[in-house]
Amino acid sequence: MSRWRVPAVASFAGLAAIGLFILPAEAETASIPVNYLCTGGIADQRGPVNLKVDVTAPTTLRVGGQLRVNWSLAYDGQTGRFSSPGYFGAGSTLHVNSTATLGGSWAGALEAAGSEEQKELKPWDPLALPKAASSEAHLTQPGTLTITPSTMTVDFLPAAAEAVTVNDDDTQVKYAPAGAWAHKNSTPVRYKDHDRDVHRTTDADASASFTFTGTGVEYYGRRHWNSAKVKVYLDPSGPEPEKQVATVDPTLDDDGTPTNRIEGNTLLWESEKLPYGQHTVRIAHAGNTAAAPELEGEPEDGVDAKAEAQAAVKPIFVDAFKALLDPEEIPAGFHRATCRVTNRPAPSLKVVVQGGTTTSPTPTPTPTPTGTNRPTNTPTTTPPNNNGDNNQDPWHVGVVPGAVKTPTTRASASPTTTRFIKAQVVKTPKGGVDTGEAPVEATGGPYGLIAGGSALLLVSATGGLLVRRRRAAHAGGAK
């Protein structure tokens, strides 16, 4: 077997050489922790929110490469969370927009934006943060640049669901006075109560209030032949008392005729459209002032309906509320929180951009001179706005230097002024930021690596074969 050893070693050496050609080296990266304090909007539900963000970037790149900055977000500490301002269906989103200032060789900014979809929400529910964010910029000149994280905004956009039903036993429905209301569970199916339960009172001073965020509200109770009337109040305004907006008579059908039945989950009152925001509705017992009616309707299970009727003690019911929402009525930035860096001094990342060869742009043909001395302007093409691309990665937002401050003109053998324009597309084009055009791809590509590896393998195999034949010839000459 010794005669195969040398060819095998030579073959493996060739394969190792191929591996050296194919395996790329990974760029080294550096990371800095950045602390943010967020206030306003959804951060004020339960006090300010502290965030810890790890910002990572490569330490060395070459001209023509892509600078990619990664942001990893997390809540800092056990308390302080962005929280839901109300009842919203699944699909609400939390949007985060981060900005970093570029310094050194470049003057401009990097921006990252994205969102995290939320589950169905109730008031005070904590909101889930996006796991990570990324920014990109195309490098067009050598030098050393610094990346300093600066401002951040966090926006909450409610789901487009038009209504969320809140049952009568929800903690956000407040009953007063204490002990005046009875919660009745497992009510008869024929009553059709929402979730088969209802709150009931015969106390003339009893009331129930519901606070919500939206553009309207509906009150659901029982249509009942022996019910008291219900007063409806809406939104106290500062020192002014709340305003009574309606009186509801649950003993009447929709056509205004007296009912002789008991029917739960019935819409008894609906508000007009309200400006988007937080509102409070209160329903109250209107009092037992009417004369006792004759007992003609269906008796209520578990209640001496005849005795109640004769005593003119009439009940009212709360079955559910619905918070209504018109997404088009939500003002931009209504729930926005603003975040500032609390590290002192503000941390920065340093990136060294080494020189490299770049593809020269195709020269623009010189226009034919005319009778005037006015130059002919060459039209430029504005990159399309791809903000409507539903297939894009929500955290992968390309950005380029610019839009923050005017870049500094640096002297060179041929002085030029570099002007960075903020891209109008969601993802940065693969070419330079000043043109928005894709560069000419280098010829060869991976096929050159494959051809080189194949050649090394062939040379290794041939060398092994020659050694084997030489040993065979030497052995024959010895005989």
Buried (B, 14 or more C-beta within 10 A) or exposed (E): EEEEEBBEEBBEBBEEBBEEEEEEEEEEBEEBEBBBBBEBBBBBBBEEBBBBBBBBBBEEBBBBBEBBBBBBBEBBEEEBBBBBBBBBBEBBBBBBBBBBBBBBBBBBBBBBBBBBEBEBBBBBBBBEBBEBBBBBBBBBBBBEBBBBBBBBBBBBBBBEBBBBBBBBBBEBBEBBEEEBBBEBEEBEEEBBBBBBBBBBBBBBEBBBBBBBBBBBBBBBBBBBBBBBBBBBBBBEEEEEEBEEBBEBBBBBEEEEEEBEEBBBBBBBBEBEEBEBBEBBBBBBBBEBEEEBBEBEBBBBEEBEBEEBBEEBBBBBBBBBBBBBBBEEBBEEEBBBBBBEBEEEEBBBBBBBBEEEEBEEEEEEEEEEEEEEEEEEEEEEEEBEEEEEEEEBEBBBBBBBBBBBEEBEEEEEEEEEEBEBBBBEBBBBBEBBBBBBBEBEEEEEEEEEEEEBBEEBBEEBBEBBEEBBEEEEEEEEEEE
